[in-house]
Amino acid sequence: MLIALLTSLYVFITDKESLFNMLIAKPKLWVLILFVYSFFSVYPQELIYRTFFFEKYRELIKNKKLLIFINAIVFSFGYISLETP
């Protein structure tokens, strides 16, 4: 929620006209993209990546909470590196 707020604030400051442009101009397309992307991209990535990570590192990291925390950090860094030019 914090990231969504900060991102919206940034776009509002830097390019106010583009803020929520697609949502306002083409709401049906926005909803379609939201569900299609979630179903065909996000969910499979979660299943494949997290299954691979937990199977590979379960024996190395015995503490379950630490394993989940490290997984969240590594998964996040994967997206950060993809999003930066």
C-alpha positions as semicolon CSV with decimal commas, in nm:
position;residue;x (nm);y (nm);z (nm)
1;M;0,000;0,000;0,000
2;L;0,287;0,232;0,084
3;I;0,455;0,167;-0,252
4;A;0,128;0,240;-0,436
5;L;0,090;0,566;-0,246
6;L;0,450;0,674;-0,308
7;T;0,431;0,583;-0,676
8;S;0,106;0,774;-0,720
9;L;0,255;1,075;-0,543
10;Y;0,564;1,065;-0,765
11;V;0,357;1,053;-1,085
12;F;0,132;1,330;-0,952
13;I;0,437;1,552;-0,897
14;T;0,621;1,468;-1,219
15;D;0,341;1,412;-1,474
16;K;-0,001;1,493;-1,335
17;E;-0,180;1,441;-1,669
18;S;-0,071;1,075;-1,684
19;L;-0,192;0,984;-1,335
20;F;-0,467;0,723;-1,366
21;N;-0,488;0,796;-1,740
22;M;-0,560;0,439;-1,847
23;L;-0,801;0,380;-1,560
24;I;-1,007;0,683;-1,663
25;A;-0,976;0,653;-2,043
26;K;-1,011;0,274;-2,079
27;P;-1,141;0,115;-1,757
28;K;-1,244;-0,214;-1,923
29;L;-0,897;-0,260;-2,071
30;W;-0,741;-0,181;-1,732
31;V;-0,953;-0,448;-1,560
32;L;-0,873;-0,698;-1,836
33;I;-0,498;-0,635;-1,805
34;L;-0,522;-0,655;-1,426
35;F;-0,678;-1,000;-1,430
36;V;-0,498;-1,147;-1,731
37;Y;-0,157;-1,036;-1,606
38;S;-0,229;-1,162;-1,257
39;F;-0,354;-1,499;-1,375
40;F;-0,103;-1,574;-1,650
41;S;0,209;-1,402;-1,518
42;V;0,213;-1,324;-1,148
43;Y;0,057;-1,643;-1,015
44;P;0,273;-1,884;-1,221
45;Q;0,587;-1,688;-1,127
46;E;0,499;-1,723;-0,761
47;L;0,440;-2,095;-0,790
48;I;0,750;-2,172;-0,995
49;Y;0,994;-1,939;-0,823
50;R;0,890;-2,001;-0,465
51;T;0,871;-2,378;-0,514
52;F;1,220;-2,379;-0,665
53;F;1,361;-2,157;-0,390
54;F;1,212;-2,352;-0,099
55;E;1,311;-2,689;-0,242
56;K;1,666;-2,576;-0,310
57;Y;1,738;-2,389;0,015
58;R;1,519;-2,564;0,275
59;E;1,811;-2,778;0,394
60;L;2,056;-2,487;0,400
61;I;1,832;-2,248;0,598
62;K;1,662;-2,439;0,878
63;N;1,470;-2,146;1,029
64;K;1,139;-2,127;0,837
65;K;1,077;-1,757;0,913
66;L;1,428;-1,666;0,800
67;L;1,382;-1,872;0,483
68;I;1,059;-1,686;0,401
69;F;1,222;-1,349;0,476
70;I;1,524;-1,421;0,254
71;N;1,293;-1,547;-0,020
72;A;1,092;-1,224;-0,011
73;I;1,408;-1,013;-0,036
74;V;1,555;-1,216;-0,324
75;F;1,223;-1,222;-0,511
76;S;1,191;-0,843;-0,468
77;F;1,543;-0,778;-0,593
78;G;1,463;-0,978;-0,905
79;Y;1,188;-0,733;-0,989
80;I;1,389;-0,428;-0,895
81;S;1,663;-0,525;-1,138
82;L;1,409;-0,586;-1,416
83;E;1,242;-0,251;-1,368
84;T;1,552;-0,031;-1,371
85;P;1,686;0,079;-1,709
